[in-house]
Amino acid sequence: MRQSTIERTTNETNVRVSIELDGEGVSTIDTGIGFFDHMLTLFASHGRFDLDVNCNGDLEVDGHHSVEDIGIALGTAIKNALGDKRGINRYGTFFLPMDESLAFVSLDISGRPFLVCEFGSLAPMIGSFDTQLTEEFLRALAFNAGITLHVKVLYGVNSHHKIEAVFKALGHALRHAVENDPRMNGVPSTKGSL
């Protein structure tokens, strides 16, 4: 069973994240930021991950600490759940349309964290969610999971649609990358390690 639970407590947030990579897409999300809850729910559903996220953060300041710390905890949980990475596909790529928007996510569970993001213009806020935090979350996730992550919104107008397409595409791409290939006996690298 490929699952992990991470608890992270700082002076700014108290975060608990639990993920089961081979789940059914069931989630319970409570971050205190409605739009972000919606995005994490979509990520879990499209990735078929069972995901529980609870965060009590300093939202009276803003959402930055909560969103970033959830990314840190989720990235760490994914890395732990993958263990030695034997048998995984390693790579995942997905294009996802959301009405007028089209998002592209490509990733490599490489052990070499990197992030490239291009969203185009976004409205400053969606509900109580600061849209700049999308990149902060993705960076924290990628760097703590050890993932090379490329995210691009090719086109679109509506900021909600753009970010929703990104989270759905991320779920699909990561699902493919973490799936086991029955033909792979070891780690999917000619180096012998990831």
Summary of the structure (lengths in Angstrom):
residues: 194
radius of gyration: 15.8
end to end distance: 20.1
largest distance: 50.8
contacts: 706
relative contact order: 0.21
helix: 34%
strand: 32%
